[in-house]
Every structure is written in structure tokens, then in C-alpha cells.
Amino acid sequence: MDFWLILGLFAQTVFSIRFVIQWIASERAGESVVPELFWLISLTGSLLLLLYAIHKRDPVFILGQASGIFIYLRNMHLIMRKKKCVQAVTN
């Protein structure tokens, strides 16, 4: 196995773990929730998969991963903005 194959398999594993994280959080809450960790793992896995896709020169894979990155970053931004608002109100 070469470096790129190992990276690709690792990246896909990281990306897939996000669903396990979401499932566990939902089970604990007793309702469907999307924890912050879901978005962080989504971003990490997607960036790693994007590197792999670029190496493979697969335009479909590149486009799919690159577009997801913006969604993950936006959700993380919204979460941070909400935390700052809550923190400002409580202080």
C-alpha cells in the first residue's frame, strides 16, 4: 500500500466517523441533533479527501469535496457566532 492509498482510506474513515458521532449525540439527546464535532470531523475528512482527489486528478471527486468544505465552514462559523452572542448576553 502506498502513501496515497493509506491517506485515502484514512480520510474516508474520518469522514464516515462523523455519522457515528451524530448518531451517538442523537441517542443521548433522545432526538436528532448535529453536534459541533460533526462539523469539525466533516471538515477534516473532507479536506483529507480533497487532497486525495487532487492527487488522483478526479474532477468529480474534487468538486464534490470542495463544495462540501464551504458548507462545513459556514456551519462552524454560525456555531461560533451564536456562542459569541450567548456569551455576550451572559456577561
Backbone as a printed PyTorch tensor [residue, N CA C, xyz], in Angstrom:
tensor([[[  0.8430,  -1.1900,   0.0000],
         [  0.0000,   0.0000,   0.0000],
         [  0.8800,   1.2420,   0.0000]],

        [[  0.5580,   2.1730,  -0.8620],
         [  1.3430,   3.3960,  -0.9070],
         [  0.7160,   4.4800,  -0.0310]],

        [[  1.4430,   5.5720,   0.1290],
         [  1.0140,   6.6720,   0.9860],
         [ -0.3700,   7.1830,   0.6050]],

        [[ -0.6250,   7.3900,  -0.6830],
         [ -1.8840,   7.9840,  -1.1240],
         [ -3.0760,   7.0770,  -0.8660]],

        [[ -2.8740,   5.7840,  -1.0220],
         [ -3.9640,   4.8500,  -0.7300],
         [ -4.2770,   4.8620,   0.7680]],

        [[ -3.2380,   4.8620,   1.5790],
         [ -3.4280,   4.9180,   3.0350],
         [ -4.1240,   6.2210,   3.4210]],

        [[ -3.6910,   7.3330,   2.8280],
         [ -4.3340,   8.6220,   3.1070],
         [ -5.8030,   8.5880,   2.7000]],

        [[ -6.0910,   8.0540,   1.5340],
         [ -7.4650,   7.9820,   1.0610],
         [ -8.3510,   7.1470,   1.9700]],

        [[ -7.8460,   6.0010,   2.3990],
         [ -8.6070,   5.1380,   3.3140],
         [ -8.8030,   5.8020,   4.6740]],

        [[ -7.7590,   6.4420,   5.1740],
         [ -7.8520,   7.1550,   6.4570],
         [ -8.8570,   8.3040,   6.3550]],

        [[ -8.7670,   9.0680,   5.2650],
         [ -9.6710,  10.2040,   5.0690],
         [-11.1240,   9.7430,   5.0080]],

        [[-11.3760,   8.6500,   4.2980],
         [-12.7430,   8.1460,   4.2050],
         [-13.2450,   7.6570,   5.5530]],

        [[-12.3570,   7.0710,   6.3400],
         [-12.7220,   6.6170,   7.6830],
         [-13.0880,   7.8070,   8.5630]],

        [[-12.2580,   8.8480,   8.5410],
         [-12.5410,  10.0560,   9.3180],
         [-13.8820,  10.6460,   8.8860]],

        [[-14.0940,  10.7490,   7.5860],
         [-15.3270,  11.3270,   7.0560],
         [-16.5430,  10.5030,   7.4810]],

        [[-16.4090,   9.1980,   7.5180],
         [-17.5250,   8.3200,   7.8860],
         [-17.8300,   8.3520,   9.3810]],

        [[-16.8070,   8.5720,  10.1960],
         [-16.9860,   8.5960,  11.6520],
         [-17.9510,   9.6920,  12.0820]],

        [[-18.0710,  10.7280,  11.2770],
         [-18.9660,  11.8420,  11.6380],
         [-20.3990,  11.3640,  11.8400]],

        [[-20.8080,  10.3560,  11.0800],
         [-22.1690,   9.8370,  11.2370],
         [-22.3310,   9.0640,  12.5390]],

        [[-21.2840,   8.4010,  12.9660],
         [-21.3200,   7.7030,  14.2530],
         [-21.4270,   8.7310,  15.3780]],

        [[-20.6640,   9.8150,  15.2650],
         [-20.7130,  10.9000,  16.2570],
         [-22.1260,  11.4800,  16.3260]],

        [[-22.7300,  11.7340,  15.1730],
         [-24.0800,  12.3070,  15.1270],
         [-25.0980,  11.3350,  15.7080]],

        [[-24.9600,  10.0760,  15.3990],
         [-25.8810,   9.0470,  15.9000],
         [-25.8060,   8.9580,  17.4310]],

        [[-24.5840,   8.9260,  17.9750],
         [-24.4070,   8.8440,  19.4270],
         [-24.9990,  10.0800,  20.1030]],

        [[-24.7330,  11.2650,  19.5500],
         [-25.2680,  12.5010,  20.1340],
         [-26.7960,  12.4950,  20.1050]],

        [[-27.3620,  12.0200,  19.0250],
         [-28.8270,  11.9590,  18.9190],
         [-29.4130,  10.9680,  19.9060]],

        [[-28.7790,   9.8140,  20.0630],
         [-29.2560,   8.8240,  21.0220],
         [-29.2160,   9.3850,  22.4420]],

        [[-28.1470,  10.0810,  22.7740],
         [-28.0220,  10.6710,  24.1140],
         [-29.0770,  11.7440,  24.3550]],

        [[-29.3790,  12.5260,  23.3190],
         [-30.3480,  13.6170,  23.4600],
         [-31.7870,  13.1310,  23.3220]],

        [[-31.9530,  11.9540,  22.7640],
         [-33.3050,  11.4450,  22.5490],
         [-34.0210,  12.1140,  21.3860]],

        [[-33.2620,  12.8150,  20.5550],
         [-33.7960,  13.4720,  19.3610],
         [-32.6480,  13.6770,  18.3770]],

        [[-32.9850,  13.9920,  17.1640],
         [-31.9490,  14.1970,  16.1520],
         [-31.2200,  15.5150,  16.4040]],

        [[-29.9220,  15.4330,  16.6160],
         [-29.0770,  16.6140,  16.8160],
         [-27.8160,  16.4810,  15.9720]],

        [[-27.2170,  17.6100,  15.6880],
         [-25.9530,  17.6280,  14.9570],
         [-24.9420,  18.3630,  15.8390]],

        [[-24.0540,  17.6190,  16.4970],
         [-23.0980,  18.2590,  17.4030],
         [-21.9980,  19.0120,  16.6420]],

        [[-21.3560,  19.9340,  17.3340],
         [-20.2500,  20.6880,  16.7310],
         [-19.1760,  19.7630,  16.1860]],

        [[-18.8990,  18.6840,  16.8950],
         [-17.8680,  17.7440,  16.4700],
         [-18.1660,  17.1670,  15.0870]],

        [[-19.4380,  17.0170,  14.7510],
         [-19.8330,  16.5350,  13.4200],
         [-19.2400,  17.4260,  12.3410]],

        [[-19.3590,  18.7540,  12.5390],
         [-18.8820,  19.6850,  11.5180],
         [-17.3630,  19.7050,  11.4520]],

        [[-16.7100,  19.6110,  12.5960],
         [-15.2460,  19.5840,  12.6110],
         [-14.7110,  18.3330,  11.9180]],

        [[-15.3130,  17.1860,  12.2150],
         [-14.8810,  15.9490,  11.5740],
         [-15.2230,  15.9760,  10.0850]],

        [[-16.3690,  16.5490,   9.7340],
         [-16.7340,  16.6800,   8.3180],
         [-15.6870,  17.4910,   7.5720]],

        [[-15.2900,  18.6100,   8.1490],
         [-14.2880,  19.4670,   7.5220],
         [-12.9450,  18.7460,   7.3940]],

        [[-12.5110,  18.1070,   8.4590],
         [-11.2280,  17.3980,   8.4490],
         [-11.2270,  16.2870,   7.4080]],

        [[-12.2530,  15.4520,   7.4400],
         [-12.3400,  14.3510,   6.4810],
         [-12.4270,  14.8500,   5.0570]],

        [[-13.2000,  15.9140,   4.8460],
         [-13.3620,  16.4590,   3.5110],
         [-12.0600,  17.0500,   2.9680]],

        [[-11.3180,  17.7540,   3.8140],
         [-10.0270,  18.2960,   3.3770],
         [ -9.0560,  17.1820,   3.0120]],

        [[ -9.0220,  16.1300,   3.8170],
         [ -8.1470,  14.9960,   3.5120],
         [ -8.5780,  14.2950,   2.2280]],

        [[ -9.8880,  14.1220,   2.0560],
         [-10.3830,  13.5090,   0.8240],
         [-10.1170,  14.4000,  -0.3870]],

        [[-10.1810,  15.7120,  -0.2020],
         [ -9.8700,  16.6250,  -1.2920],
         [ -8.4150,  16.4770,  -1.7250]],

        [[ -7.5140,  16.3570,  -0.7620],
         [ -6.1030,  16.1220,  -1.1060],
         [ -5.9510,  14.8450,  -1.9330]],

        [[ -6.6240,  13.8040,  -1.4930],
         [ -6.5770,  12.5290,  -2.2070],
         [ -7.1650,  12.6810,  -3.6140]],

        [[ -8.2900,  13.3740,  -3.7360],
         [ -8.9390,  13.5670,  -5.0400],
         [ -8.0650,  14.3770,  -5.9870]],

        [[ -7.3940,  15.3890,  -5.4520],
         [ -6.4720,  16.1920,  -6.2710],
         [ -5.3330,  15.3160,  -6.7590]],

        [[ -4.7910,  14.5070,  -5.8720],
         [ -3.7210,  13.5960,  -6.2730],
         [ -4.1860,  12.6530,  -7.3830]],

        [[ -5.4140,  12.1700,  -7.2810],
         [ -5.9670,  11.2500,  -8.2810],
         [ -6.4370,  11.9800,  -9.5390]],

        [[ -6.5000,  13.3100,  -9.4560],
         [ -6.9470,  14.1530, -10.5760],
         [ -8.3510,  13.7630, -11.0360]],

        [[ -9.2260,  13.6060, -10.0510],
         [-10.6060,  13.2140, -10.3230],
         [-11.4940,  14.4410, -10.1610]],

        [[-11.9200,  15.0610, -11.2740],
         [-12.6730,  16.3170, -11.1700],
         [-14.0210,  16.1650, -10.4580]],

        [[-14.6740,  15.0270, -10.6010],
         [-15.9580,  14.8230,  -9.9300],
         [-15.7590,  14.7730,  -8.4160]],

        [[-14.7790,  14.0270,  -7.9890],
         [-14.4380,  13.8830,  -6.5770],
         [-13.9630,  15.2230,  -6.0040]],

        [[-13.1500,  15.9420,  -6.7620],
         [-12.6400,  17.2500,  -6.3260],
         [-13.7990,  18.2230,  -6.1180]],

        [[-14.6970,  18.3010,  -7.0830],
         [-15.8310,  19.2100,  -6.9850],
         [-16.7290,  18.8600,  -5.7980]],

        [[-16.9920,  17.5860,  -5.6140],
         [-17.8380,  17.1450,  -4.5040],
         [-17.2560,  17.4990,  -3.1530]],

        [[-15.9780,  17.2670,  -2.9610],
         [-15.3570,  17.5690,  -1.6770],
         [-15.1580,  19.0610,  -1.4730]],

        [[-14.7770,  19.7700,  -2.5210],
         [-14.5390,  21.2130,  -2.3940],
         [-15.8310,  21.9550,  -2.0520]],

        [[-16.9390,  21.5530,  -2.6430],
         [-18.1900,  22.2480,  -2.3520],
         [-18.6600,  21.9850,  -0.9220]],

        [[-18.4350,  20.7860,  -0.4140],
         [-18.8140,  20.4630,   0.9580],
         [-18.0450,  21.2760,   1.9880]],

        [[-16.8060,  21.5850,   1.6810],
         [-15.9560,  22.3310,   2.6120],
         [-16.5970,  23.6750,   2.9660]],

        [[-17.1720,  24.3470,   1.9860],
         [-17.8150,  25.6370,   2.2470],
         [-19.0090,  25.4790,   3.1890]],

        [[-19.7550,  24.4140,   3.0260],
         [-20.9040,  24.1610,   3.9000],
         [-20.4390,  23.9140,   5.3260]],

        [[-19.3990,  23.1030,   5.4890],
         [-18.8920,  22.7960,   6.8300],
         [-18.3340,  24.0410,   7.5000]],

        [[-17.5930,  24.8450,   6.7410],
         [-17.0500,  26.0900,   7.3010],
         [-18.1700,  27.0570,   7.6890]],

        [[-19.1800,  27.1440,   6.8570],
         [-20.2960,  28.0540,   7.1640],
         [-21.0100,  27.6230,   8.4360]],

        [[-21.2680,  26.3290,   8.5850],
         [-21.9300,  25.8510,   9.7930],
         [-21.0770,  26.1050,  11.0280]],

        [[-19.7630,  25.9060,  10.9080],
         [-18.8740,  26.1710,  12.0450],
         [-18.8790,  27.6630,  12.3800]],

        [[-18.9280,  28.5040,  11.3690],
         [-18.9920,  29.9500,  11.5850],
         [-20.2780,  30.3290,  12.3130]],

        [[-21.4040,  29.7640,  11.8880],
         [-22.6820,  30.0520,  12.5350],
         [-22.6790,  29.6100,  14.0010]],

        [[-22.0790,  28.4770,  14.2830],
         [-21.9880,  27.9810,  15.6580],
         [-21.1490,  28.9270,  16.5080]],

        [[-19.9960,  29.3520,  15.9670],
         [-19.1310,  30.2610,  16.7200],
         [-19.8130,  31.6070,  16.9460]],

        [[-20.5270,  32.0890,  15.9300],
         [-21.2340,  33.3660,  16.0660],
         [-22.3110,  33.2860,  17.1470]],

        [[-23.0340,  32.1850,  17.1820],
         [-24.0690,  32.0030,  18.1960],
         [-23.4520,  31.9430,  19.5950]],

        [[-22.3320,  31.2310,  19.7180],
         [-21.6450,  31.1600,  21.0290],
         [-21.2160,  32.5390,  21.5020]],

        [[-20.7070,  33.3620,  20.5910],
         [-20.2850,  34.7090,  20.9570],
         [-21.4730,  35.5540,  21.4120]],

        [[-22.5980,  35.4130,  20.7260],
         [-23.8170,  36.1510,  21.1100],
         [-24.2940,  35.7170,  22.4840]],

        [[-24.3310,  34.4280,  22.7280],
         [-24.7610,  33.9060,  24.0230],
         [-23.8040,  34.3700,  25.1090]],

        [[-22.5220,  34.3210,  24.8150],
         [-21.5160,  34.7430,  25.7930],
         [-21.6530,  36.2360,  26.1020]],

        [[-21.9270,  37.0500,  25.0950],
         [-22.0950,  38.4920,  25.2970],
         [-23.3130,  38.7980,  26.1670]],

        [[-24.3700,  38.0130,  25.9750],
         [-25.6050,  38.2170,  26.7400],
         [-25.4020,  37.7890,  28.1980]],

        [[-24.6600,  36.7290,  28.4210],
         [-24.4710,  36.2230,  29.7840],
         [-23.4260,  37.0150,  30.5560]],

        [[-22.6180,  37.7980,  29.8780],
         [-21.5850,  38.5890,  30.5900],
         [-22.0670,  39.9240,  30.9060]]])
